[in-house]
Amino acid sequence: MNKLPRLILTRDHIQRGMAPKELASRCRSGALVRVRQGVYVDGGAWRALSPWDQYRVRVSAAAETFIAPTIFARHSAASVWRIPTIGLRHPVHALTLQNDGGRSRAGVLRHYAPPAGLEYVERDGLLVTGRVRTVLDIAAFTPFAEAVVPLDHVLRPDVEQRLPALTKEQLSAGIEGNYSAAARRRILTALDFADPRSGSAGESYSRALMRIAGFQAPELQYAIRDGAGLVGYADYFWGGVRVAGEFDGVEKYVKPEFLLGRTPSQAVVAEKDRENRIRAQGNGVVRWVWSDLMEPARLERKLAAAGVPRRRARSAC
């Protein structure tokens, strides 16, 4: 995650003698962006952020405007933990300890949580639910395909943040007493399907969409070799029809940890050479990108055209 821009608070500038209309003028010019009432950030810095980093800034901005300390949950807590989720326009999620049904105001959706046994931590200056509660809440209240993404992530060690992998046993233990029977079933369905071998949010989401569409489960991170040695690891492989599936996230062509010292154009050429070697072994290759996942019918058509077998009809998950 990029370094987040400093929040510019109206109350601080008024104390320094700057009139509110000056902030409004700078906002109209694009020099500032208003994140929420009373909170701005530098316009250039904001536009350089990814959508998920912009969401993380909105969480911090909300915290600055609350009078009392607030515990953030669901997608908001996930953004602080840097756990990937699906979707770009989530409200800020926070907990309320008063059982009044929850309420939404000024872009903040509050959810009731019984105070007894509620565990939370301070992270980056914010109070958030722990990793277990965070991913279980998302699994309980989002569709199956979206629920799989954060579950897959926490089953792997987070090397960048030096966080250990969670186990399915740890996650299962966090369900009891916190969710309704229906929510429990949703969590367990997603948790049973979750797999730490998925290498990214896009790979996890793809796999879940395949499941819903009724395609046969692929082997994950399948090693492909030729006479020169290891070609690489296919994201997905259907051995019965010899088809390799590849999710092309933008990361592999722009992030230093994937480029390994190469330029983006060199990475594209290397990927094409890798695909040629895979095909030379008698394998088909089907590729897709994020835009295909945003319209799942496109992914379904690509897989079907490549000959990926179905095990059943489309599911309603």
ZINORGI-V737119 format. One record per backbone hydrogen bond with DSSP energy under -1.0 kcal/mol. CO is the residue of the C=O (numbers start at 1). NH is the residue of the N-H. Records with the same first field share a line. If there is no record, write none. Layout:
CO = NH, NH
This chain:
8 = 40
9 = 13
10 = 14
11 = 15
12 = 16
13 = 18
14 = 17
19 = 22, 23
20 = 24
21 = 25
22 = 26
23 = 27
24 = 28
25 = 29
26 = 31, 32
31 = 43
33 = 41
36 = 39
38 = 10
39 = 35, 36
40 = 8
41 = 33
42 = 46
43 = 47
44 = 48
46 = 49
50 = 54
51 = 55
52 = 56
53 = 57
54 = 58
55 = 59
56 = 60
57 = 61
58 = 62
59 = 63
60 = 64
71 = 95
72 = 129
73 = 76, 77
74 = 78
75 = 79
76 = 80
77 = 81
78 = 83
92 = 109
93 = 73
94 = 111
96 = 113
98 = 100
103 = 110
105 = 108
107 = 92
108 = 105
109 = 94
111 = 96
115 = 118
121 = 128
123 = 126
126 = 123
127 = 72
128 = 121
130 = 134
131 = 135
132 = 136
133 = 137
134 = 138
135 = 139
136 = 140
137 = 141
143 = 147
144 = 148
147 = 151
148 = 152
149 = 153
150 = 154
151 = 155
153 = 156
154 = 166
157 = 159
158 = 163
163 = 158
167 = 171
168 = 172
169 = 173
172 = 175
175 = 178
180 = 184
181 = 185
182 = 186
183 = 187
184 = 188
185 = 189
186 = 190
187 = 191
188 = 192
189 = 193
190 = 194
195 = 198
200 = 204
201 = 205
202 = 206
203 = 207
204 = 208
205 = 209
206 = 210
207 = 211
208 = 212
209 = 213
210 = 215
211 = 214
212 = 315
214 = 311, 312
219 = 237
222 = 234
224 = 231, 232
226 = 229
229 = 226
232 = 224
234 = 222
235 = 221
236 = 245
237 = 219
238 = 242, 243
242 = 284
243 = 238
244 = 286
245 = 236
246 = 288
247 = 249
250 = 253
251 = 254, 255
255 = 258, 259
256 = 260
259 = 262
263 = 267
264 = 268
265 = 269
266 = 270
267 = 271
268 = 272
269 = 273
270 = 274
271 = 275
272 = 276
273 = 277
274 = 278
275 = 279
276 = 280
278 = 281, 283
279 = 282
284 = 244
286 = 246
288 = 248
289 = 292, 293
290 = 294
295 = 298
296 = 300
297 = 301
298 = 302
299 = 303
300 = 304
301 = 305
302 = 306
303 = 308
304 = 307
309 = 216
317 = 144
